[in-house]
């Protein structure tokens, strides 16, 4: 199994890499003009670029690039509309024909989902409402049609790129969008007193159970429940973790991943150097891994997970029940890994 992630590479350049986690061998890569965020593998793609992957700019960037593992093939670049910028994430339709991208309509102050034709040079062919503000991560459910979107609830504008403009009136939410009609089928918000609990990232487990992670934008001295669980037709459930674990996560989730069966989800909390393993069916804490500045997590072939860190480390981890979890680490590929690590089969 190969893995892909955005990073600052060994030469100090921003890049997106496809690599073998067992050997540390770089399989493919592309230098980025600025910091990247997530990477979306295209299902079933074996074209001019080989296996196609799309790397997205970190908010508020307007570039994305398609690259692959075919030697000598030039990457394909595309941009957001002038009145939009990317929010760092995208997901393909199940057949790989369409790419859905999370974007900010910064003048209207609402999230949008761009629709692009992956077979036609990634030309934009449509747009869907995201049903919220600050649309960030998104995923496709098992019906191959419904998109679930993590809306962070924070308004931003490229004139002040990293300034959060509405902290006193944030509206984080999870929305479910019909990708064919654009209908917002469900919208779920956190309780009003927790309106500064920004929902940023998610993973989909068994039975389309969504596990999501938050970044709390309220007073630094407060500690909040920053991991939640949701199934369609039900209210949002914030998970109560043991006090020691909740404090260690320090109000910040960087990424989540589900195992191939969808039974467990790993949640990376880099500020606390902690990756917690949760049971999807119950939300119960199964255990945790410790790794300084852990950002990326992805399932490992044969069980366990691969973890990457903001200080360039890469580690393999056995399943929690198998004993000592962290394997020897490699640092040759990157000086710093970004938030997300993706398994590419």
C-alpha positions in Angstrom: 0.0 0.0 0.0 1.2 3.5 -0.9 0.5 6.7 0.9 0.2 10.4 -0.1 0.5 13.6 1.9 1.3 17.3 1.5 4.4 18.3 3.2 7.5 20.5 3.4 10.0 18.2 1.7 13.6 17.4 2.6 14.7 20.5 0.6 12.3 22.8 2.4 9.9 23.2 -0.5 6.1 22.7 -0.2 5.3 19.5 -2.0 2.8 16.6 -2.4 4.3 13.1 -2.3 3.2 9.6 -3.1 5.5 7.2 -1.1 6.0 3.7 0.3 5.8 3.9 4.1 7.6 0.6 4.7 10.7 1.6 2.7 10.6 5.4 2.7 10.8 5.3 -1.1 9.3 8.3 -2.9 7.1 7.0 -5.8 5.9 10.3 -7.2 5.7 13.9 -6.2 5.1 17.5 -7.3 6.4 20.8 -5.9 3.7 23.2 -4.8 3.7 27.0 -5.0 2.5 27.3 -1.4 1.4 25.0 1.5 -0.9 22.1 0.6 -3.5 20.4 2.7 -5.4 17.2 1.7 -5.0 14.8 -1.2 -7.8 13.0 -3.0 -7.0 9.7 -4.9 -9.2 9.2 -8.0 -10.9 5.8 -8.0 -9.9 3.5 -10.7 -7.7 5.9 -12.5 -4.9 4.6 -14.7 -4.4 7.3 -17.3 -1.5 9.4 -18.7 -0.5 10.2 -15.1 -0.9 6.7 -13.9 -2.7 6.6 -10.6 -4.2 10.1 -10.3 -4.1 12.1 -7.1 -5.3 15.7 -6.6 -3.5 17.9 -4.0 -5.3 21.0 -2.7 -4.0 24.3 -1.5 -4.4 25.1 2.2 -7.1 27.6 2.9 -7.2 30.3 1.4 -5.4 29.0 -1.7 -6.8 28.8 -5.2 -4.6 26.1 -6.8 -5.0 22.3 -7.1 -2.8 19.9 -9.0 -3.3 16.4 -10.4 -0.2 14.2 -10.3 0.5 10.5 -10.6 3.1 7.8 -10.7 3.9 7.8 -14.4 7.5 8.9 -14.9 7.9 12.0 -17.0 4.2 12.9 -17.1 3.5 16.6 -16.5 1.1 17.4 -13.7 -2.2 19.1 -14.5 -3.0 22.3 -12.6 -6.4 24.0 -12.1 -7.7 26.8 -10.0 -10.8 27.9 -8.3 -13.1 30.6 -9.7 -11.9 34.2 -9.0 -14.7 34.7 -6.4 -13.9 31.4 -4.6 -11.0 29.8 -2.9 -10.4 26.2 -2.0 -10.8 25.0 1.6 -8.2 22.3 1.2 -10.4 19.2 0.6 -12.1 17.3 -2.2 -13.6 13.9 -2.9 -14.4 12.0 -6.0 -17.6 10.4 -7.1 -17.6 6.6 -6.7 -16.9 6.1 -10.4 -14.1 8.7 -10.5 -15.9 10.8 -13.1 -16.5 13.9 -10.9 -14.5 15.8 -8.3 -16.3 17.6 -5.5 -14.3 20.4 -3.9 -15.0 22.4 -0.7 -14.8 26.1 -1.5 -15.5 29.5 0.1 -17.9 32.0 -1.6 -16.1 34.8 0.3 -18.3 37.7 -0.8 -21.5 35.9 0.2 -19.8 34.4 3.2 -21.1 30.8 2.6 -19.6 27.5 1.6 -19.9 26.0 -1.8 -19.1 22.6 -3.3 -17.4 22.9 -6.7 -18.2 20.1 -9.3 -15.5 19.3 -11.8 -15.2 16.9 -14.7 -12.2 14.7 -14.0 -12.3 13.1 -17.4 -12.4 16.6 -19.1 -9.3 18.2 -17.7 -11.0 19.0 -14.3 -13.0 21.8 -15.9 -15.7 23.1 -13.5 -19.1 22.1 -14.7 -21.3 23.0 -11.7 -21.6 24.0 -8.1 -23.7 22.8 -5.1 -24.6 24.6 -1.9 -22.7 23.3 1.1 -25.5 24.3 3.5 -23.2 26.2 5.9 -20.3 28.5 6.5 -16.6 27.7 6.2 -17.1 24.3 4.4 -14.0 22.2 5.0 -13.8 18.4 4.9 -16.3 16.3 2.9 -16.9 12.6 2.2 -19.1 10.4 0.1 -21.5 8.0 1.9 -22.1 4.3 0.9 -25.1 5.2 -1.3 -22.5 6.7 -3.7 -24.6 9.8 -3.9 -24.8 11.6 -0.5 -22.0 14.0 0.5 -21.5 14.8 4.2 -19.8 18.2 4.7 -18.0 19.5 7.8 -18.8 23.2 8.0 -16.4 25.0 10.3 -18.8 27.9 10.8 -16.1 30.6 10.5 -16.3 33.4 7.9 -13.0 34.4 6.2 -12.0 36.6 3.3 -8.8 36.7 1.1 -8.3 40.4 2.0 -7.4 39.2 5.5 -6.5 35.5 4.7 -6.2 33.9 8.2 -8.4 36.3 10.1 -11.6 34.7 11.5 -14.3 37.3 11.1 -17.3 36.0 13.1 -16.0 34.3 16.2 -18.9 35.7 18.2 -21.5 34.4 15.8 -20.0 31.1 14.4 -22.4 28.4 13.1 -20.6 25.1 12.8 -22.6 22.3 11.3 -22.7 18.9 9.5 -24.7 18.9 6.4 -25.8 16.1 4.0 -26.0 17.1 0.4 -27.6 15.2 -2.5 -24.7 15.3 -5.0 -27.0 14.9 -8.0 -29.7 17.5 -7.2 -27.8 19.8 -4.8 -30.6 19.5 -2.1 -29.5 20.0 1.5 -31.2 17.0 3.0 -30.1 17.4 6.6 -28.3 20.0 8.6 -27.1 19.5 12.2 -25.6 22.1 14.5 -23.9 21.9 17.8 -25.7 23.4 20.9 -25.8 27.2 20.8 -23.6 27.5 23.9 -20.9 25.6 21.9 -21.1 27.7 18.8 -17.3 28.2 18.8 -16.7 24.5 18.4 -15.6 24.6 14.7 -16.3 21.2 12.9 -13.4 20.8 10.5 -12.6 17.1 9.7 -14.4 13.8 9.5 -14.2 10.2 8.7 -17.0 7.8 7.8 -17.2 4.4 9.6 -19.5 1.4 9.4 -23.1 2.1 8.8 -22.3 5.6 7.5 -21.5 6.7 11.0 -19.6 10.0 10.9 -16.9 10.7 13.4 -15.9 14.3 13.3 -13.2 16.4 14.9 -13.3 20.1 16.0 -11.1 23.0 16.7 -12.3 25.1 19.6 -12.1 28.8 18.9 -13.3 30.0 22.3 -11.2 31.0 25.4 -8.0 29.1 25.7 -8.6 28.2 29.3 -11.7 26.2 28.5 -11.5 22.5 27.5 -14.3 21.2 25.3 -15.4 17.9 23.9 -13.8 18.1 20.4 -14.8 14.7 18.9 -18.3 13.9 17.9 -20.4 11.1 16.3 -23.4 11.3 14.0 -25.8 9.2 12.0 -28.4 10.6 9.7 -31.8 11.5 11.3 -30.3 11.8 14.8 -28.8 14.7 16.7 -25.1 15.3 17.0 -23.4 13.4 19.8 -20.3 14.9 21.4 -18.1 12.2 22.9 -17.1 12.3 26.5 -13.5 11.1 26.7 -11.6 10.4 29.9 -10.4 13.7 31.5 -6.7 13.0 31.0 -7.3 12.3 27.2 -9.6 15.3 26.7 -7.1 17.6 28.3 -4.2 16.2 26.3 -5.9 16.8 23.0 -5.8 20.6 23.8 -9.0 21.6 21.9 -7.6 20.7 18.4 -8.1 17.8 16.0 -6.0 17.8 12.8 -7.3 14.7 11.0 -9.2 11.5 11.3 -9.2 8.1 9.5 -11.3 5.0 9.6 -9.9 1.4 9.3 -10.9 -0.5 6.1 -13.8 -2.2 7.9 -15.1 1.0 9.4 -15.0 -0.4 13.0 -12.5 2.1 14.4 -11.5 5.7 13.8 -8.2 7.3 14.8 -8.2 11.0 15.7 -5.0 12.9 15.5 -4.4 15.7 18.1 -1.0 17.2 17.3 -0.9 19.8 20.1 -1.0 17.0 22.6 1.1 14.5 20.6 -1.8 12.1 20.8 -3.8 9.9 18.4 -6.8 8.3 20.0 -8.5 5.2 18.7 -12.3 5.1 19.0 -14.9 2.4 18.4 -17.3 3.6 15.8 -20.4 1.7 17.0 -20.2 3.2 20.6 -17.8 6.1 20.5 -15.8 4.3 23.2 -12.1 5.0 23.6 -10.1 1.9 22.8 -6.6 3.3 23.3 -4.1 5.8 22.0 -0.8 6.3 20.3 1.7 9.0 21.4 3.8 10.8 18.8 5.1 14.4 18.9 3.1 16.7 16.6 1.1 13.8 15.1 -0.9 15.2 12.1 -1.7 12.5 9.6 -3.2 9.0 10.1 -4.1 6.3 7.6 -4.8 2.6 7.8 -1.9 0.2 7.3 -2.1 -3.0 5.2 -2.5 -6.0 7.5 -3.8 -3.9 10.4 -2.8 -0.9 12.4 -2.0 2.5 11.1 0.6 4.8 9.6 1.2 8.2 11.4 3.0 11.3 10.2 4.1 14.3 12.2 4.8 18.0 11.8 8.4 17.4 12.5 8.9 15.1 9.6 8.6 11.8 11.3 6.8 8.8 9.8 5.8 5.8 11.9 3.9 2.6 11.6 1.7 1.5 14.5 0.3 -2.0 15.3 -3.3 -2.4 16.4 -3.8 -1.2 20.0 -4.2 -4.8 21.3 -0.9 -5.9 19.8 1.3 -4.4 22.4 4.0 -1.7 21.8 2.4 0.3 19.0 5.0 2.6 17.4 7.5 1.1 14.9 10.9 2.7 13.9 10.5 6.0 12.2 11.8 7.5 8.9 12.7 11.2 8.4 14.2 11.2 4.9 11.2 12.2 2.9 10.0 15.4 4.6 10.9 18.1 7.1 7.3 18.5 8.0 4.1 16.6 7.1 0.9 18.4 6.8 -2.5 17.5 8.3 -3.6 14.6 6.2 -2.2 11.2 5.2 -4.1 9.2 2.6 -3.8 5.4 1.8 -3.6 4.8 -2.0 -4.5 1.3 -3.0 
